């Protein structure tokens, strides 16, 4: 299964890594490696994440990576990584709604 990263998800990874690197650059590098490793696992097991609580659809799932949520969508031939959020943040549906067919 193909993995696609949305521009928003790439921006979030960059922002979070920069934030982590302020205290410890090596921790930021480890976090990025762990994040990409987890997402790679979706190629063979796309349903390994749990359903996103804010969205009532099995197509939208999330993996936990440390304190962060990797929000993704499963389609027939690909997994789309939509965004990365801190675990204590509620996912604002507006962030991904229009482009991905989610009703508010």
Phi and psi in radians as a Rosetta constraint file:
Dihedral C 1 N 2 CA 2 C 2 CIRCULARHARMONIC -1.421 0.35
Dihedral N 2 CA 2 C 2 N 3 CIRCULARHARMONIC 2.501 0.35
Dihedral C 2 N 3 CA 3 C 3 CIRCULARHARMONIC -1.902 0.35
Dihedral N 3 CA 3 C 3 N 4 CIRCULARHARMONIC 2.226 0.35
Dihedral C 3 N 4 CA 4 C 4 CIRCULARHARMONIC -2.067 0.35
Dihedral N 4 CA 4 C 4 N 5 CIRCULARHARMONIC 2.293 0.35
Dihedral C 4 N 5 CA 5 C 5 CIRCULARHARMONIC -1.787 0.35
Dihedral N 5 CA 5 C 5 N 6 CIRCULARHARMONIC 2.198 0.35
Dihedral C 5 N 6 CA 6 C 6 CIRCULARHARMONIC -1.271 0.35
Dihedral N 6 CA 6 C 6 N 7 CIRCULARHARMONIC 2.725 0.35
Dihedral C 6 N 7 CA 7 C 7 CIRCULARHARMONIC -0.986 0.35
Dihedral N 7 CA 7 C 7 N 8 CIRCULARHARMONIC -0.657 0.35
Dihedral C 7 N 8 CA 8 C 8 CIRCULARHARMONIC -1.086 0.35
Dihedral N 8 CA 8 C 8 N 9 CIRCULARHARMONIC -0.757 0.35
Dihedral C 8 N 9 CA 9 C 9 CIRCULARHARMONIC -1.137 0.35
Dihedral N 9 CA 9 C 9 N 10 CIRCULARHARMONIC -0.658 0.35
Dihedral C 9 N 10 CA 10 C 10 CIRCULARHARMONIC -1.146 0.35
Dihedral N 10 CA 10 C 10 N 11 CIRCULARHARMONIC -0.746 0.35
Dihedral C 10 N 11 CA 11 C 11 CIRCULARHARMONIC -1.056 0.35
Dihedral N 11 CA 11 C 11 N 12 CIRCULARHARMONIC -0.743 0.35
Dihedral C 11 N 12 CA 12 C 12 CIRCULARHARMONIC -1.111 0.35
Dihedral N 12 CA 12 C 12 N 13 CIRCULARHARMONIC -0.760 0.35
Dihedral C 12 N 13 CA 13 C 13 CIRCULARHARMONIC -1.018 0.35
Dihedral N 13 CA 13 C 13 N 14 CIRCULARHARMONIC -0.787 0.35
Dihedral C 13 N 14 CA 14 C 14 CIRCULARHARMONIC -1.094 0.35
Dihedral N 14 CA 14 C 14 N 15 CIRCULARHARMONIC -0.815 0.35
Dihedral C 14 N 15 CA 15 C 15 CIRCULARHARMONIC -1.070 0.35
Dihedral N 15 CA 15 C 15 N 16 CIRCULARHARMONIC -0.792 0.35
Dihedral C 15 N 16 CA 16 C 16 CIRCULARHARMONIC -1.160 0.35
Dihedral N 16 CA 16 C 16 N 17 CIRCULARHARMONIC -0.758 0.35
Dihedral C 16 N 17 CA 17 C 17 CIRCULARHARMONIC -1.073 0.35
Dihedral N 17 CA 17 C 17 N 18 CIRCULARHARMONIC -0.725 0.35
Dihedral C 17 N 18 CA 18 C 18 CIRCULARHARMONIC -1.081 0.35
Dihedral N 18 CA 18 C 18 N 19 CIRCULARHARMONIC -0.714 0.35
Dihedral C 18 N 19 CA 19 C 19 CIRCULARHARMONIC -1.111 0.35
Dihedral N 19 CA 19 C 19 N 20 CIRCULARHARMONIC -0.829 0.35
Dihedral C 19 N 20 CA 20 C 20 CIRCULARHARMONIC -1.102 0.35
Dihedral N 20 CA 20 C 20 N 21 CIRCULARHARMONIC -0.695 0.35
Dihedral C 20 N 21 CA 21 C 21 CIRCULARHARMONIC -1.149 0.35
Dihedral N 21 CA 21 C 21 N 22 CIRCULARHARMONIC -0.354 0.35
Dihedral C 21 N 22 CA 22 C 22 CIRCULARHARMONIC -1.025 0.35
Dihedral N 22 CA 22 C 22 N 23 CIRCULARHARMONIC -0.636 0.35
Dihedral C 22 N 23 CA 23 C 23 CIRCULARHARMONIC -1.628 0.35
Dihedral N 23 CA 23 C 23 N 24 CIRCULARHARMONIC -0.692 0.35
Dihedral C 23 N 24 CA 24 C 24 CIRCULARHARMONIC -2.711 0.35
Dihedral N 24 CA 24 C 24 N 25 CIRCULARHARMONIC 1.719 0.35
Dihedral C 24 N 25 CA 25 C 25 CIRCULARHARMONIC -0.967 0.35
Dihedral N 25 CA 25 C 25 N 26 CIRCULARHARMONIC -0.657 0.35
Dihedral C 25 N 26 CA 26 C 26 CIRCULARHARMONIC -1.157 0.35
Dihedral N 26 CA 26 C 26 N 27 CIRCULARHARMONIC -0.566 0.35
Dihedral C 26 N 27 CA 27 C 27 CIRCULARHARMONIC -1.175 0.35
Dihedral N 27 CA 27 C 27 N 28 CIRCULARHARMONIC -0.655 0.35
Dihedral C 27 N 28 CA 28 C 28 CIRCULARHARMONIC -1.104 0.35
Dihedral N 28 CA 28 C 28 N 29 CIRCULARHARMONIC -0.753 0.35
Dihedral C 28 N 29 CA 29 C 29 CIRCULARHARMONIC -1.089 0.35
Dihedral N 29 CA 29 C 29 N 30 CIRCULARHARMONIC -0.768 0.35
Dihedral C 29 N 30 CA 30 C 30 CIRCULARHARMONIC -1.092 0.35
Dihedral N 30 CA 30 C 30 N 31 CIRCULARHARMONIC -0.716 0.35
Dihedral C 30 N 31 CA 31 C 31 CIRCULARHARMONIC -1.085 0.35
Dihedral N 31 CA 31 C 31 N 32 CIRCULARHARMONIC -0.776 0.35
Dihedral C 31 N 32 CA 32 C 32 CIRCULARHARMONIC -1.088 0.35
Dihedral N 32 CA 32 C 32 N 33 CIRCULARHARMONIC -0.783 0.35
Dihedral C 32 N 33 CA 33 C 33 CIRCULARHARMONIC -1.054 0.35
Dihedral N 33 CA 33 C 33 N 34 CIRCULARHARMONIC -0.764 0.35
Dihedral C 33 N 34 CA 34 C 34 CIRCULARHARMONIC -1.127 0.35
Dihedral N 34 CA 34 C 34 N 35 CIRCULARHARMONIC -0.764 0.35
Dihedral C 34 N 35 CA 35 C 35 CIRCULARHARMONIC -1.042 0.35
Dihedral N 35 CA 35 C 35 N 36 CIRCULARHARMONIC -0.867 0.35
Dihedral C 35 N 36 CA 36 C 36 CIRCULARHARMONIC -1.155 0.35
Dihedral N 36 CA 36 C 36 N 37 CIRCULARHARMONIC -0.596 0.35
Dihedral C 36 N 37 CA 37 C 37 CIRCULARHARMONIC -1.131 0.35
Dihedral N 37 CA 37 C 37 N 38 CIRCULARHARMONIC -0.764 0.35
Dihedral C 37 N 38 CA 38 C 38 CIRCULARHARMONIC -1.090 0.35
Dihedral N 38 CA 38 C 38 N 39 CIRCULARHARMONIC -0.780 0.35
Dihedral C 38 N 39 CA 39 C 39 CIRCULARHARMONIC -1.130 0.35
Dihedral N 39 CA 39 C 39 N 40 CIRCULARHARMONIC -0.649 0.35
Dihedral C 39 N 40 CA 40 C 40 CIRCULARHARMONIC -1.017 0.35
Dihedral N 40 CA 40 C 40 N 41 CIRCULARHARMONIC -0.604 0.35
Dihedral C 40 N 41 CA 41 C 41 CIRCULARHARMONIC -1.086 0.35
Dihedral N 41 CA 41 C 41 N 42 CIRCULARHARMONIC -0.399 0.35
Dihedral C 41 N 42 CA 42 C 42 CIRCULARHARMONIC -1.176 0.35
Dihedral N 42 CA 42 C 42 N 43 CIRCULARHARMONIC -0.358 0.35
Dihedral C 42 N 43 CA 43 C 43 CIRCULARHARMONIC -1.018 0.35
Dihedral N 43 CA 43 C 43 N 44 CIRCULARHARMONIC -0.712 0.35
Dihedral C 43 N 44 CA 44 C 44 CIRCULARHARMONIC -1.753 0.35
Dihedral N 44 CA 44 C 44 N 45 CIRCULARHARMONIC -0.340 0.35
Dihedral C 44 N 45 CA 45 C 45 CIRCULARHARMONIC -2.400 0.35
Dihedral N 45 CA 45 C 45 N 46 CIRCULARHARMONIC 1.201 0.35
Dihedral C 45 N 46 CA 46 C 46 CIRCULARHARMONIC -1.109 0.35
Dihedral N 46 CA 46 C 46 N 47 CIRCULARHARMONIC -0.404 0.35
Dihedral C 46 N 47 CA 47 C 47 CIRCULARHARMONIC -1.656 0.35
Dihedral N 47 CA 47 C 47 N 48 CIRCULARHARMONIC 0.271 0.35
Dihedral C 47 N 48 CA 48 C 48 CIRCULARHARMONIC -1.201 0.35
Dihedral N 48 CA 48 C 48 N 49 CIRCULARHARMONIC -0.435 0.35
Dihedral C 48 N 49 CA 49 C 49 CIRCULARHARMONIC -1.394 0.35
Dihedral N 49 CA 49 C 49 N 50 CIRCULARHARMONIC 2.885 0.35
Dihedral C 49 N 50 CA 50 C 50 CIRCULARHARMONIC -1.529 0.35
Dihedral N 50 CA 50 C 50 N 51 CIRCULARHARMONIC 2.843 0.35
Dihedral C 50 N 51 CA 51 C 51 CIRCULARHARMONIC -1.128 0.35
Dihedral N 51 CA 51 C 51 N 52 CIRCULARHARMONIC 2.510 0.35
Dihedral C 51 N 52 CA 52 C 52 CIRCULARHARMONIC -1.277 0.35
Dihedral N 52 CA 52 C 52 N 53 CIRCULARHARMONIC 2.130 0.35
Dihedral C 52 N 53 CA 53 C 53 CIRCULARHARMONIC -1.037 0.35
Dihedral N 53 CA 53 C 53 N 54 CIRCULARHARMONIC -0.576 0.35
Dihedral C 53 N 54 CA 54 C 54 CIRCULARHARMONIC -1.337 0.35
Dihedral N 54 CA 54 C 54 N 55 CIRCULARHARMONIC -0.241 0.35
Dihedral C 54 N 55 CA 55 C 55 CIRCULARHARMONIC -2.184 0.35
Dihedral N 55 CA 55 C 55 N 56 CIRCULARHARMONIC 2.215 0.35
Dihedral C 55 N 56 CA 56 C 56 CIRCULARHARMONIC -1.658 0.35
Dihedral N 56 CA 56 C 56 N 57 CIRCULARHARMONIC 1.210 0.35
Dihedral C 56 N 57 CA 57 C 57 CIRCULARHARMONIC -2.669 0.35
Dihedral N 57 CA 57 C 57 N 58 CIRCULARHARMONIC 2.303 0.35
Dihedral C 57 N 58 CA 58 C 58 CIRCULARHARMONIC -1.190 0.35
Dihedral N 58 CA 58 C 58 N 59 CIRCULARHARMONIC -0.243 0.35
Dihedral C 58 N 59 CA 59 C 59 CIRCULARHARMONIC -1.214 0.35
Dihedral N 59 CA 59 C 59 N 60 CIRCULARHARMONIC -0.515 0.35
Dihedral C 59 N 60 CA 60 C 60 CIRCULARHARMONIC -1.781 0.35
Dihedral N 60 CA 60 C 60 N 61 CIRCULARHARMONIC 2.108 0.35
Dihedral C 60 N 61 CA 61 C 61 CIRCULARHARMONIC -2.332 0.35
Dihedral N 61 CA 61 C 61 N 62 CIRCULARHARMONIC 3.007 0.35
Dihedral C 61 N 62 CA 62 C 62 CIRCULARHARMONIC -2.522 0.35
Dihedral N 62 CA 62 C 62 N 63 CIRCULARHARMONIC 2.566 0.35
Dihedral C 62 N 63 CA 63 C 63 CIRCULARHARMONIC -1.979 0.35
Dihedral N 63 CA 63 C 63 N 64 CIRCULARHARMONIC 2.608 0.35
Dihedral C 63 N 64 CA 64 C 64 CIRCULARHARMONIC -1.779 0.35
Dihedral N 64 CA 64 C 64 N 65 CIRCULARHARMONIC 2.303 0.35
Dihedral C 64 N 65 CA 65 C 65 CIRCULARHARMONIC -2.285 0.35
Dihedral N 65 CA 65 C 65 N 66 CIRCULARHARMONIC 1.688 0.35
Dihedral C 65 N 66 CA 66 C 66 CIRCULARHARMONIC 1.128 0.35
Dihedral N 66 CA 66 C 66 N 67 CIRCULARHARMONIC -2.141 0.35
Dihedral C 66 N 67 CA 67 C 67 CIRCULARHARMONIC -1.607 0.35
Dihedral N 67 CA 67 C 67 N 68 CIRCULARHARMONIC 0.167 0.35
Dihedral C 67 N 68 CA 68 C 68 CIRCULARHARMONIC -2.077 0.35
Dihedral N 68 CA 68 C 68 N 69 CIRCULARHARMONIC 2.642 0.35
Dihedral C 68 N 69 CA 69 C 69 CIRCULARHARMONIC -1.856 0.35
Dihedral N 69 CA 69 C 69 N 70 CIRCULARHARMONIC 2.257 0.35
Dihedral C 69 N 70 CA 70 C 70 CIRCULARHARMONIC -1.736 0.35
Dihedral N 70 CA 70 C 70 N 71 CIRCULARHARMONIC 1.898 0.35
Dihedral C 70 N 71 CA 71 C 71 CIRCULARHARMONIC -1.636 0.35
Dihedral N 71 CA 71 C 71 N 72 CIRCULARHARMONIC 2.214 0.35
Dihedral C 71 N 72 CA 72 C 72 CIRCULARHARMONIC -2.467 0.35
Dihedral N 72 CA 72 C 72 N 73 CIRCULARHARMONIC 2.857 0.35
Dihedral C 72 N 73 CA 73 C 73 CIRCULARHARMONIC -2.143 0.35
Dihedral N 73 CA 73 C 73 N 74 CIRCULARHARMONIC 2.400 0.35
Dihedral C 73 N 74 CA 74 C 74 CIRCULARHARMONIC -1.751 0.35
Dihedral N 74 CA 74 C 74 N 75 CIRCULARHARMONIC 2.192 0.35
Dihedral C 74 N 75 CA 75 C 75 CIRCULARHARMONIC -2.022 0.35
Dihedral N 75 CA 75 C 75 N 76 CIRCULARHARMONIC -3.123 0.35
Dihedral C 75 N 76 CA 76 C 76 CIRCULARHARMONIC -1.015 0.35
Dihedral N 76 CA 76 C 76 N 77 CIRCULARHARMONIC -0.771 0.35
Dihedral C 76 N 77 CA 77 C 77 CIRCULARHARMONIC -2.093 0.35
Dihedral N 77 CA 77 C 77 N 78 CIRCULARHARMONIC 0.069 0.35
Dihedral C 77 N 78 CA 78 C 78 CIRCULARHARMONIC -2.653 0.35
Dihedral N 78 CA 78 C 78 N 79 CIRCULARHARMONIC 2.792 0.35
Dihedral C 78 N 79 CA 79 C 79 CIRCULARHARMONIC -1.980 0.35
Dihedral N 79 CA 79 C 79 N 80 CIRCULARHARMONIC 2.227 0.35
Dihedral C 79 N 80 CA 80 C 80 CIRCULARHARMONIC -1.892 0.35
Dihedral N 80 CA 80 C 80 N 81 CIRCULARHARMONIC 2.027 0.35
Dihedral C 80 N 81 CA 81 C 81 CIRCULARHARMONIC -1.382 0.35
Dihedral N 81 CA 81 C 81 N 82 CIRCULARHARMONIC 2.057 0.35
Dihedral C 81 N 82 CA 82 C 82 CIRCULARHARMONIC -1.619 0.35
Dihedral N 82 CA 82 C 82 N 83 CIRCULARHARMONIC -0.785 0.35
Dihedral C 82 N 83 CA 83 C 83 CIRCULARHARMONIC -2.856 0.35
Dihedral N 83 CA 83 C 83 N 84 CIRCULARHARMONIC 2.918 0.35
Dihedral C 83 N 84 CA 84 C 84 CIRCULARHARMONIC -2.176 0.35
Dihedral N 84 CA 84 C 84 N 85 CIRCULARHARMONIC 2.284 0.35
Dihedral C 84 N 85 CA 85 C 85 CIRCULARHARMONIC -2.327 0.35
Dihedral N 85 CA 85 C 85 N 86 CIRCULARHARMONIC 2.667 0.35
Dihedral C 85 N 86 CA 86 C 86 CIRCULARHARMONIC -1.158 0.35
Dihedral N 86 CA 86 C 86 N 87 CIRCULARHARMONIC 2.530 0.35
Dihedral C 86 N 87 CA 87 C 87 CIRCULARHARMONIC -1.064 0.35
Dihedral N 87 CA 87 C 87 N 88 CIRCULARHARMONIC -0.443 0.35
Dihedral C 87 N 88 CA 88 C 88 CIRCULARHARMONIC -1.509 0.35
Dihedral N 88 CA 88 C 88 N 89 CIRCULARHARMONIC -0.088 0.35
Dihedral C 88 N 89 CA 89 C 89 CIRCULARHARMONIC -1.619 0.35
Dihedral N 89 CA 89 C 89 N 90 CIRCULARHARMONIC 2.389 0.35
Dihedral C 89 N 90 CA 90 C 90 CIRCULARHARMONIC -1.359 0.35
Dihedral N 90 CA 90 C 90 N 91 CIRCULARHARMONIC 2.403 0.35
Dihedral C 90 N 91 CA 91 C 91 CIRCULARHARMONIC -1.236 0.35
Dihedral N 91 CA 91 C 91 N 92 CIRCULARHARMONIC 2.031 0.35
Dihedral C 91 N 92 CA 92 C 92 CIRCULARHARMONIC -1.273 0.35
Dihedral N 92 CA 92 C 92 N 93 CIRCULARHARMONIC 2.001 0.35
Dihedral C 92 N 93 CA 93 C 93 CIRCULARHARMONIC -0.994 0.35
Dihedral N 93 CA 93 C 93 N 94 CIRCULARHARMONIC -0.565 0.35
Dihedral C 93 N 94 CA 94 C 94 CIRCULARHARMONIC -0.992 0.35
Dihedral N 94 CA 94 C 94 N 95 CIRCULARHARMONIC -0.487 0.35
Dihedral C 94 N 95 CA 95 C 95 CIRCULARHARMONIC -1.100 0.35
Dihedral N 95 CA 95 C 95 N 96 CIRCULARHARMONIC -0.562 0.35
Dihedral C 95 N 96 CA 96 C 96 CIRCULARHARMONIC -2.239 0.35
Dihedral N 96 CA 96 C 96 N 97 CIRCULARHARMONIC -0.075 0.35
Dihedral C 96 N 97 CA 97 C 97 CIRCULARHARMONIC -1.038 0.35
Dihedral N 97 CA 97 C 97 N 98 CIRCULARHARMONIC -1.064 0.35
Dihedral C 97 N 98 CA 98 C 98 CIRCULARHARMONIC -0.990 0.35
Dihedral N 98 CA 98 C 98 N 99 CIRCULARHARMONIC -0.759 0.35
Dihedral C 98 N 99 CA 99 C 99 CIRCULARHARMONIC -1.322 0.35
Dihedral N 99 CA 99 C 99 N 100 CIRCULARHARMONIC -0.339 0.35
Dihedral C 99 N 100 CA 100 C 100 CIRCULARHARMONIC -2.125 0.35
Dihedral N 100 CA 100 C 100 N 101 CIRCULARHARMONIC 0.284 0.35
Dihedral C 100 N 101 CA 101 C 101 CIRCULARHARMONIC 1.246 0.35
Dihedral N 101 CA 101 C 101 N 102 CIRCULARHARMONIC 0.495 0.35
Dihedral C 101 N 102 CA 102 C 102 CIRCULARHARMONIC -1.659 0.35
Dihedral N 102 CA 102 C 102 N 103 CIRCULARHARMONIC 2.283 0.35
Dihedral C 102 N 103 CA 103 C 103 CIRCULARHARMONIC -1.529 0.35
Dihedral N 103 CA 103 C 103 N 104 CIRCULARHARMONIC 2.330 0.35
